[in-house]
Amino acid sequence: MAPILVTARIVCSSKEARATVLDAFCKIIEFTQPHEPEVLRYVVTVPVDDTTGTVLYMIEEYASQAANDAHIATPPVQALITLFTTTSVLAQPPDVHISTVSSTKPCSPPPAISTKPAIVLAHYEYNPFTLPTALRGWAEVVAYVKENEYWTRGFTVGEEKERNRVRTVETYESWGALDKVHSESGVVKRMERMERVGEERVRVVAVDGFLGREGRARL
């Protein structure tokens, strides 16, 4: 079974509320990293353009749906759910997206959060008839970065089939590696030219968590 990629945008009701939510996520990470080996990645991030001080982005990857289900049942995650449902820390419901990993260059060895790697979360919406072609194109991007871009530390492609969407989680050593090298490669420019219905990209910086696990490369 392919791994599960979960990304979420969380808008808190205030800067103070975000601090409370962030603390809850840090407690989840403290529990998850040593106790849940099937949780392959778990990172809490903030946008680079952090103008409001109220937004968080989550990146989670699970070896299977069973691993995702088991994670939700853990005490710190249940505490987070209680926080979300019984207090006013949220300005709106979390915007959660679940996709199936179709191709990936895993972060292995995973860079330390303290190194502040450049992370991009993106989604691309395609016509249903062109989605299979798009997935093949993104698989070619992954194959290219595996072979040619050591500074691209991780590149994961997920499929949201019911929405005709492709989601990517991209990790680079620096923003310069993204803007001056990766974005200029022919395989990336070819994907940029491919017709799509819509897209969104956001640059984020990791605050806490782990970007991968040693020896747990998938696909």
N, CA, C and O of each residue as an XYZ file, in Angstrom:
876
protein
N       0.835     -1.191      0.000
C       0.000      0.000      0.000
C       0.873      1.246      0.000
O       1.882      1.302      0.702
N       0.484      2.243     -0.788
C       1.258      3.477     -0.876
C       1.103      4.304      0.391
O       0.064      4.248      1.049
N       2.123      5.063      0.733
C       2.015      5.959      1.892
C       0.926      7.008      1.698
O       0.493      7.281      0.578
N       0.495      7.586      2.813
C      -0.542      8.610      2.836
C       0.102      9.945      3.181
O       0.841     10.048      4.161
N      -0.176     10.966      2.378
C       0.327     12.315      2.634
C      -0.836     13.179      3.110
O      -1.882     13.239      2.464
N      -0.644     13.842      4.240
C      -1.663     14.730      4.801
C      -1.060     16.125      4.929
O       0.003     16.299      5.526
N      -1.741     17.106      4.368
C      -1.333     18.501      4.557
C      -2.548     19.272      5.064
O      -3.687     18.949      4.728
N      -2.290     20.292      5.874
C      -3.391     21.047      6.455
C      -2.987     22.499      6.655
O      -1.844     22.802      6.998
N      -3.941     23.382      6.437
C      -3.780     24.804      6.755
C      -4.687     25.104      7.946
O      -5.893     24.863      7.899
N      -4.093     25.628      9.002
C      -4.821     25.888     10.233
C      -4.754     27.381     10.524
O      -3.672     27.947     10.675
N      -5.916     28.007     10.601
C      -5.989     29.432     10.901
C      -6.497     29.597     12.328
O      -7.618     29.199     12.644
N      -5.677     30.178     13.179
C      -6.037     30.358     14.582
C      -6.709     31.709     14.797
O      -6.620     32.607     13.960
N      -7.374     31.831     15.924
C      -8.169     33.027     16.193
C      -7.322     34.223     16.617
O      -7.800     35.356     16.572
N      -6.077     33.997     17.027
C      -5.189     35.081     17.443
C      -3.767     34.546     17.482
O      -3.543     33.342     17.356
N      -2.813     35.444     17.656
C      -1.428     35.016     17.803
C      -1.250     34.156     19.051
O      -0.499     33.180     19.045
N      -1.946     34.527     20.112
C      -1.869     33.755     21.351
C      -2.455     32.363     21.163
O      -1.933     31.382     21.692
N      -3.544     32.288     20.403
C      -4.157     30.986     20.126
C      -3.207     30.118     19.318
O      -3.111     28.913     19.556
N      -2.498     30.725     18.355
C      -1.541     29.936     17.576
C      -0.453     29.371     18.473
O      -0.033     28.229     18.289
N       0.007     30.148     19.434
C       1.020     29.653     20.362
C       0.504     28.441     21.138
O       1.251     27.494     21.387
N      -0.767     28.473     21.515
C      -1.375     27.351     22.236
C      -1.453     26.115     21.348
O      -1.137     25.007     21.780
N      -1.879     26.315     20.100
C      -1.983     25.197     19.147
C      -0.599     24.647     18.830
O      -0.416     23.432     18.755
N       0.357     25.514     18.648
C       1.721     25.077     18.366
C       2.265     24.230     19.509
O       2.930     23.223     19.267
N       1.998     24.616     20.731
C       2.439     23.836     21.884
C       1.829     22.436     21.861
O       2.496     21.456     22.192
N       0.551     22.350     21.466
C      -0.100     21.041     21.386
C       0.553     20.168     20.313
O       0.744     18.969     20.515
N       0.894     20.775     19.174
C       1.569     20.014     18.124
C       2.964     19.575     18.567
O       3.400     18.475     18.230
N       3.660     20.413     19.309
C       4.984     20.037     19.808
C       4.898     18.819     20.731
O       5.788     17.969     20.725
N       3.836     18.736     21.516
C       3.642     17.578     22.381
C       3.364     16.318     21.556
O       3.803     15.224     21.910
N       2.630     16.486     20.457
C       2.398     15.346     19.554
C       3.719     14.864     18.974
O       3.987     13.663     18.942
N       4.543     15.799     18.517
C       5.836     15.438     17.928
C       6.715     14.738     18.952
O       7.376     13.749     18.634
N       6.726     15.243     20.174
C       7.522     14.642     21.242
C       7.125     13.186     21.482
O       7.971     12.350     21.798
N       5.826     12.888     21.329
C       5.349     11.517     21.495
C       5.592     10.681     20.241
O       6.032      9.534     20.322
N       5.300     11.270     19.080
C       5.282     10.510     17.832
C       6.664     10.062     17.388
O       6.836      8.915     16.975
N       7.644     10.939     17.464
C       8.953     10.612     16.899
C       9.546      9.340     17.503
O      10.052      8.514     16.743
N       9.518      9.129     18.815
C      10.100      7.892     19.351
C       9.154      6.692     19.371
O       9.612      5.553     19.456
N       7.848      6.928     19.293
C       6.901      5.840     19.534
C       6.105      5.364     18.307
O       5.462      4.315     18.366
N       6.139      6.109     17.211
C       5.329      5.745     16.042
C       6.192      5.673     14.790
O       6.209      6.614     13.996
N       6.906      4.572     14.604
C       7.804      4.464     13.444
C       7.084      4.500     12.097
O       7.700      4.801     11.075
N       5.786      4.197     12.089
C       5.037      4.224     10.835
C       4.580      5.635     10.456
O       4.014      5.840      9.382
N       4.826      6.603     11.340
C       4.649      8.006     10.978
C       5.974      8.443     10.371
O       6.954      8.640     11.090
N       6.009      8.594      9.051
C       7.257      8.793      8.327
C       7.736     10.240      8.355
O       8.926     10.517      8.206
N       6.799     11.149      8.547
C       7.147     12.581      8.566
C       6.054     13.317      9.321
O       4.871     13.007      9.178
N       6.457     14.300     10.127
C       5.483     15.077     10.888
C       6.120     16.427     11.191
O       7.038     16.517     12.006
N       5.639     17.461     10.544
C       6.270     18.773     10.634
C       5.195     19.848     10.786
O       4.194     19.849     10.069
N       5.415     20.750     11.721
C       4.558     21.930     11.847
C       5.359     23.115     11.322
O       6.522     23.301     11.680
N       4.720     23.918     10.465
C       5.410     25.023      9.796
C       4.579     26.294      9.882
O       3.389     26.270     10.195
N       5.250     27.406      9.593
C       4.564     28.692      9.455
C       4.918     29.254      8.092
O       5.977     28.934      7.554
N       4.054     30.087      7.519
C       4.376     30.664      6.213
C       5.562     31.614      6.302
O       5.739     32.311      7.302
N       6.373     31.637      5.247
C       7.484     32.575      5.192
C       6.949     34.008      5.277
O       7.503     34.854      5.979
N       5.870     34.255      4.553
C       5.205     35.556      4.604
C       4.183     35.524      5.738
O       2.976     35.467      5.504
N       4.688     35.562      6.970
C       3.851     35.363      8.158
C       3.264     36.702      8.617
O       3.632     37.231      9.666
N       2.352     37.232      7.814
C       1.866     38.592      8.064
C       0.874     38.667      9.222
O       0.808     39.691      9.903
N       0.102     37.610      9.461
C      -0.932     37.662     10.497
C      -0.485     37.057     11.820
O      -0.999     37.427     12.876
N       0.469     36.126     11.775
C       0.885     35.438     12.987
C      -0.131     34.445     13.505
O      -0.068     34.038     14.665
N      -1.083     34.045     12.648
C      -2.155     33.149     13.096
C      -2.245     31.840     12.303
O      -3.090     30.999     12.607
N      -1.394     31.656     11.298
C      -1.527     30.515     10.386
C      -0.434     29.483     10.649
O       0.726     29.827     10.878
N      -0.827     28.218     10.611
C       0.091     27.081     10.646
C      -0.192     26.184      9.455
O      -1.331     26.089      8.997
N       0.845     25.527      8.954
C       0.688     24.474      7.943
C       1.290     23.195      8.501
O       2.399     23.198      9.037
N       0.550     22.105      8.371
C       1.025     20.802      8.822
C       1.391     19.928      7.626
O       0.729     19.954      6.589
N       2.459     19.157      7.796
C       2.864     18.155      6.808
C       3.016     16.837      7.542
O       3.807     16.725      8.479
N       2.260     15.845      7.114
C       2.301     14.538      7.769
C       2.364     13.449      6.699
O       1.722     13.567      5.655
N       3.119     12.411      6.950
C       3.168     11.270      6.033
C       3.134      9.985      6.849
O       3.841      9.841      7.847
N       2.299      9.058      6.402
C       2.085      7.798      7.110
C       2.375      6.626      6.172
O       2.094      6.689      4.975
N       2.934      5.574      6.727
C       3.257      4.406      5.918
C       2.013      3.747      5.341
O       2.083      3.081      4.308
N       0.874      3.931      6.004
C      -0.370      3.315      5.564
C      -1.540      4.038      6.216
O      -1.354      4.858      7.115
N      -2.735      3.730      5.758
C      -3.928      4.290      6.383
C      -4.056      3.805      7.825
O      -4.510      4.546      8.696
N      -3.657      2.564      8.071
C      -3.706      2.031      9.436
C      -2.806      2.843     10.364
O      -3.167      3.098     11.512
N      -1.641      3.246      9.873
C      -0.740      4.065     10.684
C      -1.360      5.424     10.978
O      -1.211      5.954     12.078
N      -2.055      5.986      9.995
C      -2.755      7.256     10.198
C      -3.838      7.104     11.264
O      -3.955      7.933     12.166
N      -4.620      6.047     11.151
C      -5.698      5.807     12.116
C      -5.139      5.615     13.524
O      -5.691      6.140     14.491
N      -4.048      4.864     13.639
C      -3.446      4.621     14.948
C      -2.918      5.923     15.544
O      -3.015      6.137     16.753
N      -2.363      6.790     14.706
C      -1.842      8.069     15.186
C      -2.957      8.931     15.772
O      -2.787      9.552     16.821
N      -4.092      8.964     15.090
C      -5.212      9.788     15.552
C      -5.686      9.343     16.929
O      -6.183     10.151     17.713
N      -5.533      8.062     17.218
C      -6.014      7.517     18.496
C      -5.061      7.772     19.661
O      -5.410      7.466     20.801
N      -3.872      8.321     19.417
C      -2.913      8.519     20.501
C      -3.363      9.652     21.432
O      -4.067     10.564     20.998
N      -2.962      9.600     22.702
C      -3.413     10.620     23.673
C      -3.112     12.065     23.272
O      -3.996     12.908     23.423
N      -1.912     12.408     22.768
C      -1.681     13.821     22.448
C      -2.518     14.321     21.279
O      -2.890     15.494     21.244
N      -2.820     13.448     20.321
C      -3.685     13.859     19.203
C      -5.118     14.034     19.697
O      -5.808     14.967     19.283
N      -5.565     13.152     20.569
C      -6.901     13.308     21.137
C      -6.993     14.597     21.950
O      -8.039     15.244     21.975
N      -5.900     14.969     22.612
C      -5.885     16.233     23.351
C      -5.998     17.421     22.401
O      -6.667     18.407     22.710
N      -5.343     17.326     21.244
C      -5.461     18.388     20.240
C      -6.893     18.497     19.729
O      -7.424     19.600     19.589
N      -7.511     17.369     19.454
C      -8.893     17.378     18.971
C      -9.805     18.023     20.017
O     -10.700     18.794     19.671
N      -9.581     17.713     21.277
C     -10.361     18.338     22.347
C     -10.142     19.848     22.371
O     -11.083     20.621     22.545
N      -8.894     20.253     22.195
C      -8.578     21.688     22.145
C      -9.335     22.368     21.007
O      -9.891     23.453     21.177
N      -9.349     21.721     19.854
C     -10.018     22.299     18.687
C     -11.530     22.379     18.870
O     -12.163     23.332     18.413
N     -12.106     21.391     19.531
C     -13.573     21.284     19.577
C     -14.207     21.913     20.811
O     -15.423     22.103     20.846
N     -13.414     22.236     21.814
C     -14.011     22.760     23.048
C     -13.536     24.167     23.402
O     -13.971     24.732     24.405
N     -12.648     24.735     22.588
C     -12.166     26.097     22.853
C     -12.300     26.927     21.580
O     -12.749     26.435     20.545
N     -11.906     28.185     21.677
C     -12.036     29.102     20.540
C     -10.690     29.398     19.889
O     -10.485     30.500     19.380
N      -9.771     28.436     19.894
C      -8.442     28.687     19.329
C      -8.469     28.784     17.807
O      -7.567     29.377     17.215
N      -9.484     28.216     17.165
C      -9.543     28.209     15.708
C     -10.450     29.317     15.189
O     -11.523     29.570     15.737
N      -9.999     29.976     14.118
C     -10.842     30.968     13.449
C     -11.795     30.314     12.461
O     -12.831     30.884     12.120
N     -11.446     29.116     12.003
C     -12.256     28.362     11.044
C     -11.810     26.912     11.101
O     -10.740     26.625     11.636
N     -12.596     25.996     10.568
C     -12.173     24.586     10.590
C     -10.873     24.393      9.812
O     -10.647     25.078      8.814
N     -10.027     23.485     10.247
C      -8.786     23.212      9.511
C      -9.080     22.758      8.084
O     -10.028     22.011      7.845
N      -8.265     23.212      7.145
C      -8.382     22.824      5.736
C      -7.423     21.667      5.504
O      -6.230     21.875      5.286
N      -7.949     20.447      5.551
C      -7.131     19.233      5.532
C      -7.257     18.537      4.184
O      -8.352     18.417      3.634
N      -6.124     18.081      3.662
C      -6.112     17.365      2.382
C      -5.315     16.073      2.527
O      -4.196     16.070      3.038
N      -5.911     14.984      2.071
C      -5.294     13.667      2.153
C      -5.064     13.155      0.739
O      -5.992     13.122     -0.070
N      -3.847     12.759      0.440
C      -3.530     12.250     -0.887
C      -2.689     10.985     -0.767
O      -2.081     10.714      0.268
N      -2.672     10.227     -1.846
C      -1.885      9.000     -1.915
C      -0.566      9.302     -2.605
O      -0.546      9.855     -3.704
N       0.528      8.944     -1.964
C       1.839      9.220     -2.541
C       2.027      8.380     -3.802
O       1.907      7.155     -3.771
N       2.325      9.058     -4.909
C       2.520      8.367     -6.184
C       3.988      8.281     -6.566
O       4.383      7.344     -7.260
N       4.801      9.225     -6.135
C       6.238      9.184     -6.374
C       6.918     10.076     -5.350
O       6.335     11.061     -4.897
N       8.148      9.738     -4.985
C       8.804     10.520     -3.947
C      10.320     10.356     -3.976
O      10.849      9.282     -4.265
N      10.989     11.445     -3.671
C      12.377     11.409     -3.233
C      12.328     11.729     -1.757
O      12.144     12.891     -1.394
N      12.486     10.734     -0.885
C      12.346     10.998      0.548
C      13.505     11.818      1.093
O      14.604     11.805      0.539
N      13.253     12.523      2.171
C      14.306     13.257      2.877
C      15.141     12.250      3.652
O      14.865     11.978      4.820
N      16.148     11.705      3.016
C      16.978     10.686      3.665
C      18.432     10.867      3.228
O      18.763     10.659      2.061
N      19.304     11.257      4.175
C      18.982     11.516      5.579
C      18.190     12.811      5.720
O      18.429     13.774      4.991
N      17.253     12.832      6.654
C      16.418     14.030      6.797
C      17.206     15.207      7.350
O      17.953     15.044      8.314
N      17.057     16.387      6.763
C      17.738     17.559      7.320
C      17.144     17.947      8.666
O      15.953     17.753      8.912
N      17.970     18.488      9.518
C      17.491     18.943     10.824
C      16.616     20.177     10.655
O      16.879     21.021      9.799
N      15.578     20.276     11.473
C      14.708     21.444     11.444
C      15.508     22.721     11.688
O      15.193     23.777     11.139
N      16.551     22.613     12.521
C      17.354     23.787     12.881
C      18.094     24.387     11.700
O      18.523     25.539     11.769
N      18.257     23.627     10.600
C      18.948     24.148      9.422
C      18.043     25.017      8.558
O      18.497     25.609      7.579
N      16.767     25.096      8.918
C      15.790     25.926      8.213
C      15.737     25.638      6.710
O      15.924     26.549      5.903
N      15.487     24.391      6.330
C      15.373     24.101      4.902
C      14.187     24.841      4.280
O      13.208     25.167      4.952
N      14.307     25.091      2.991
C      13.231     25.761      2.249
C      12.175     24.727      1.871
O      12.488     23.722      1.233
N      10.929     24.971      2.264
C       9.848     24.010      2.033
C       8.729     24.687      1.250
O       8.330     25.810      1.559
N       8.233     23.996      0.243
C       7.120     24.494     -0.573
C       5.994     23.476     -0.536
O       6.213     22.284     -0.755
N       4.794     23.949     -0.258
C       3.588     23.138     -0.375
C       2.812     23.649     -1.588
O       2.589     24.851     -1.736
N       2.407     22.726     -2.445
C       1.723     23.155     -3.666
C       0.624     22.178     -4.034
O       0.671     21.001     -3.677
N      -0.364     22.685     -4.752
C      -1.323     21.790     -5.398
C      -1.627     22.316     -6.785
O      -1.631     23.523     -7.030
N      -1.881     21.385     -7.684
C      -2.177     21.679     -9.080
C      -3.439     20.912     -9.461
O      -3.532     19.707     -9.226
N      -4.396     21.601    -10.040
C      -5.649     20.967    -10.434
C      -5.675     20.811    -11.951
O      -5.398     21.756    -12.688
N      -6.012     19.607    -12.406
C      -5.983     19.282    -13.822
C      -7.360     18.837    -14.304
O      -8.226     18.464    -13.513
N      -7.535     18.887    -15.602
C      -8.682     18.247    -16.229
C      -8.586     16.749    -15.949
O      -7.487     16.196    -15.989
N      -9.720     16.067    -15.663
C      -9.638     14.638    -15.337
C      -8.981     13.795    -16.419
O      -8.414     12.742    -16.128
N      -9.052     14.251    -17.664
C      -8.462     13.476    -18.757
C      -6.942     13.669    -18.832
O      -6.238     12.841    -19.410
N      -6.445     14.750    -18.254
C      -4.997     15.006    -18.302
C      -4.287     14.651    -16.999
O      -3.059     14.707    -16.931
N      -5.044     14.287    -15.967
C      -4.426     13.958    -14.680
C      -3.415     12.818    -14.794
O      -2.328     12.937    -14.230
N      -3.716     11.707    -15.499
C      -2.711     10.637    -15.606
C      -1.413     11.115    -16.262
O      -0.323     10.715    -15.852
N      -1.533     11.970    -17.278
C      -0.341     12.510    -17.930
C       0.439     13.388    -16.967
O       1.668     13.348    -16.928
N      -0.293     14.188    -16.186
C       0.360     15.044    -15.203
C       1.119     14.218    -14.173
O       2.243     14.567    -13.813
N       0.531     13.145    -13.699
C       1.199     12.292    -12.713
C       2.478     11.686    -13.279
O       3.484     11.577    -12.579
N       2.434     11.294    -14.547
C       3.651     10.771    -15.174
C       4.708     11.863    -15.268
O       5.895     11.609    -15.064
N       4.265     13.094    -15.582
C       5.200     14.209    -15.648
C       5.838     14.508    -14.310
O       7.039     14.770    -14.240
N       5.050     14.475    -13.240
C       5.596     14.723    -11.911
C       6.528     13.594    -11.481
O       7.510     13.829    -10.777
N       6.221     12.378    -11.903
C       7.129     11.261    -11.613
C       8.480     11.479    -12.293
O       9.518     11.109    -11.743
N       8.472     12.079    -13.486
C       9.713     12.401    -14.175
C      10.496     13.476    -13.415
O      11.725     13.430    -13.358
N       9.778     14.443    -12.832
C      10.447     15.454    -12.007
C      11.136     14.791    -10.825
O      12.289     15.096    -10.520
N      10.422     13.875    -10.153
C      11.007     13.174     -9.003
C      12.239     12.377     -9.426
O      13.265     12.405     -8.747
N      12.135     11.666    -10.553
C      13.280     10.888    -11.034
C      14.462     11.804    -11.336
O      15.611     11.454    -11.065
N      14.177     12.969    -11.893
C      15.241     13.920    -12.225
C      15.946     14.420    -10.967
O      17.176     14.440    -10.912
N      15.172     14.825     -9.953
C      15.818     15.373     -8.756
C      16.570     14.283     -7.992
O      17.582     14.563     -7.350
N      16.082     13.051     -8.058
C      16.818     11.954     -7.427
C      18.204     11.810     -8.043
O      19.190     11.574     -7.344
N      18.260     11.956     -9.353
C      19.487     11.705    -10.091
C      20.428     12.910    -10.135
O      21.648     12.752    -10.196
N      19.853     14.110    -10.105
C      20.653     15.293    -10.435
C      20.704     16.394     -9.382
O      21.566     17.268     -9.466
N      19.817     16.383     -8.399
C      19.732     17.525     -7.493
C      19.876     17.087     -6.034
O      18.882     16.828     -5.355
N      21.099     17.009     -5.568
C      21.297     16.647     -4.160
C      20.766     17.725     -3.234
O      20.400     17.446     -2.092
N      20.723     18.980     -3.734
C      20.235     20.099     -2.908
C      18.713     20.099     -2.785
O      18.160     20.777     -1.919
N      18.033     19.341     -3.649
C      16.613     19.083     -3.440
C      16.538     17.913     -2.486
O      16.677     16.760     -2.896
N      16.320     18.202     -1.213
C      16.448     17.184     -0.177
C      15.273     16.227     -0.157
O      15.417     15.085      0.280
N      14.122     16.666     -0.618
C      12.958     15.795     -0.675
C      11.936     16.346     -1.656
O      11.794     17.561     -1.800
N      11.228     15.455     -2.327
C      10.201     15.889     -3.285
C       9.146     14.787     -3.351
O       9.387     13.717     -3.910
N       7.983     15.057     -2.778
C       6.913     14.053     -2.702
C       5.707     14.516     -3.500
O       5.281     15.666     -3.397
N       5.166     13.609     -4.293
C       3.994     13.879     -5.120
C       2.845     13.016     -4.623
O       2.980     11.798     -4.499
N       1.714     13.654     -4.340
C       0.522     12.936     -3.902
C      -0.639     13.176     -4.848
O      -0.756     14.254     -5.430
N      -1.489     12.189     -5.002
C      -2.652     12.290     -5.885
C      -3.935     12.392     -5.076
O      -4.223     11.532     -4.244
N      -4.698     13.441     -5.322
C      -6.073     13.566     -4.827
C      -6.996     13.269     -6.009
O      -7.461     14.185     -6.688
N      -7.252     12.002     -6.243
C      -7.931     11.596     -7.466
C      -9.334     12.168     -7.575
O      -9.766     12.553     -8.662
N     -10.059     12.227     -6.440
C     -11.444     12.683     -6.495
C     -11.539     14.170     -6.846
O     -12.594     14.637     -7.273
N     -10.439     14.920     -6.667
C     -10.426     16.348     -6.992
C      -9.573     16.654     -8.219
O      -9.394     17.816     -8.584
N      -9.047     15.608     -8.854
C      -8.168     15.791    -10.013
C      -6.989     16.699     -9.678
O      -6.589     17.541    -10.481
N      -6.440     16.511     -8.473
C      -5.362     17.351     -8.004
C      -4.095     16.548     -7.748
O      -4.131     15.374     -7.380
N      -2.984     17.225     -7.957
C      -1.680     16.717     -7.559
C      -1.150     17.647     -6.475
O      -1.181     18.868     -6.630
N      -0.666     17.075     -5.386
C      -0.049     17.859     -4.312
C       1.425     17.516     -4.228
O       1.821     16.357     -4.355
N       2.227     18.541     -4.012
C       3.659     18.308     -3.840
C       4.122     18.911     -2.522
O       3.651     19.967     -2.098
N       5.057     18.213     -1.887
C       5.784     18.738     -0.734
C       7.248     18.707     -1.132
O       7.822     17.639     -1.345
N       7.851     19.890     -1.232
C       9.203     20.033     -1.760
C      10.120     20.599     -0.670
O       9.760     21.559      0.011
N      11.287     20.007     -0.513
C      12.243     20.442      0.510
C      13.594     20.688     -0.139
O      14.156     19.805     -0.786
N      14.109     21.897      0.043
C      15.372     22.302     -0.572
C      16.349     22.775      0.506
O      15.942     23.201      1.587
N      17.634     22.692      0.194
C      18.631     23.175      1.143
C      18.503     24.672      1.385
O      18.810     25.161      2.472
N      18.044     25.401      0.359
C      17.921     26.848      0.475
C      16.937     27.352     -0.566
O      16.599     26.640     -1.511
N      16.478     28.586     -0.388
C      15.600     29.186     -1.394
C      16.360     29.433     -2.686
O      15.766     29.401     -3.764
N      17.653     29.675     -2.600
C      18.457     29.835     -3.807
C      18.496     28.564     -4.632
O      18.448     28.620     -5.861
N      18.584     27.404     -3.965
C      18.579     26.128     -4.683
C      17.271     25.940     -5.452
O      17.261     25.369     -6.543
N      16.175     26.422     -4.879
C      14.888     26.346     -5.562
C      14.821     27.326     -6.724
O      14.542     26.937     -7.858
N      15.078     28.597     -6.437
C      14.833     29.649     -7.425
C      15.857     29.689     -8.548
O      15.509     29.971     -9.695
N      17.120     29.408     -8.229
C      18.181     29.584     -9.211
C      18.564     28.305     -9.934
O      19.179     28.354    -11.000
N      18.204     27.154     -9.362
C      18.620     25.890     -9.975
C      17.421     25.023    -10.334
O      17.164     24.765    -11.509
N      16.685     24.572     -9.311
C      15.582     23.643     -9.571
C      14.556     24.215    -10.540
O      14.161     23.545    -11.495
N      14.127     25.441    -10.301
C      13.074     26.039    -11.130
C      13.514     26.272    -12.565
O      12.674     26.451    -13.446
N      14.832     26.272    -12.817
C      15.355     26.511    -14.154
C      15.580     25.228    -14.952
O      15.955     25.286    -16.123
N      15.355     24.080    -14.332
C      15.595     22.813    -15.036
C      14.519     22.573    -16.090
O      13.374     23.000    -15.939
N      14.904     21.889    -17.150
C      13.986     21.657    -18.257
C      12.764     20.855    -17.869
O      11.662     21.143    -18.335
N      12.939     19.847    -17.017
C      11.812     18.995    -16.650
C      10.776     19.779    -15.852
O       9.579     19.523    -15.979
N      11.222     20.736    -15.029
C      10.294     21.561    -14.259
C       9.582     22.550    -15.177
O       8.373     22.749    -15.055
N      10.322     23.169    -16.090
C       9.702     24.110    -17.024
C       8.665     23.418    -17.904
O       7.654     24.020    -18.268
N       8.913     22.160    -18.244
C       7.944     21.411    -19.036
C       6.641     21.224    -18.257
O       5.557     21.332    -18.830
N       6.740     20.947    -16.967
C       5.529     20.809    -16.164
C       4.818     22.148    -16.001
O       3.590     22.185    -15.934
N       5.566     23.245    -15.937
C       4.959     24.561    -15.827
C       4.125     24.896    -17.064
O       3.127     25.611    -16.978
N       4.546     24.371    -18.205
C       3.819     24.653    -19.451
C       2.577     23.790    -19.617
O       1.733     24.085    -20.464
N       2.451     22.741    -18.832
C       1.319     21.841    -18.975
C       0.037     22.526    -18.506
O       0.011     23.156    -17.449
N      -1.007     22.399    -19.291
C      -2.278     23.068    -18.973
C      -2.876     22.514    -17.683
O      -2.912     21.302    -17.472
N      -3.342     23.417    -16.828
C      -4.003     23.029    -15.593
C      -5.110     24.015    -15.278
O      -5.120     25.142    -15.772
N      -6.042     23.571    -14.446
C      -7.220     24.366    -14.118
C      -6.885     25.416    -13.053
O      -7.398     26.534    -13.090
N      -6.035     25.050    -12.122
C      -5.678     25.965    -11.044
C      -4.454     25.468    -10.313
O      -4.037     24.321    -10.470
N      -3.880     26.356     -9.503
C      -2.708     25.973     -8.719
C      -2.536     26.936     -7.548
O      -3.044     28.058     -7.557
N      -1.813     26.470     -6.552
C      -1.454     27.303     -5.406
C      -0.150     26.783     -4.825
O       0.029     25.576     -4.658
N       0.761     27.703     -4.518
C       2.037     27.355     -3.906
C       2.254     28.261     -2.705
O       1.962     29.456     -2.762
N       2.759     27.702     -1.627
C       3.068     28.494     -0.440
C       4.427     28.064      0.092
O       4.737     26.876      0.174
N       5.227     29.059      0.449
C       6.539     28.796      1.032
C       6.416     28.825      2.549
O       5.818     29.735      3.124
N       6.990     27.816      3.180
C       6.878     27.714      4.634
C       8.234     27.393      5.238
O       9.155     26.952      4.551
N       8.333     27.626      6.537
C       9.531     27.276      7.286
C       9.123     26.398      8.466
O       8.140     26.683      9.149
N       9.877     25.338      8.699
C       9.544     24.390      9.763
C       9.838     24.978     11.133
O      10.847     25.653     11.330
N       8.949     24.714     12.068
C       9.099     25.162     13.445
C       9.493     23.996     14.357
O      10.320     24.154     15.255
N       8.898     22.833     14.119
C       9.198     21.650     14.933
C       8.811     20.420     14.145
O       8.022     20.498     13.204
N       9.366     19.283     14.528
C       9.001     18.022     13.904
C      10.183     17.310     13.292
O      11.336     17.601     13.612
N       9.886     16.358     12.394
C      10.929     15.612     11.689
C      10.510     15.438     10.234
O       9.360     15.117      9.935
N      11.472     15.657      9.335
C      11.205     15.673      7.894
C      11.300     14.291      7.251
O      11.010     14.138      6.065
N      11.695     13.307      8.012
C      11.785     11.950      7.487
C      12.395     11.038      8.531
O      12.702     11.456      9.647
N      12.564      9.787      8.145
C      13.186      8.799      9.034
C      14.261      8.058      8.248
O      14.074      7.720      7.080
N      15.371      7.817      8.899
C      16.451      7.057      8.279
C      15.971      5.647      7.936
O      15.325      4.972      8.737
N      16.311      5.231      6.720
C      16.009      3.856      6.343
C      14.567      3.572      6.036
O      14.187      2.409      5.900
N      13.719      4.632      5.919
C      12.312      4.388      5.645
C      11.878      4.944      4.306
O      10.740      5.386      4.149
N      12.794      4.923      3.331
C      12.455      5.387      1.995
C      11.361      4.518      1.414
O      11.395      3.295      1.546
N      10.387      5.148      0.769
C       9.274      4.441      0.147
C       9.234      4.750     -1.343
O       9.747      5.770     -1.804
N       8.600      3.826     -2.090
C       8.447      3.949     -3.546
C       9.817      3.995     -4.205
O       9.910      4.096     -5.429
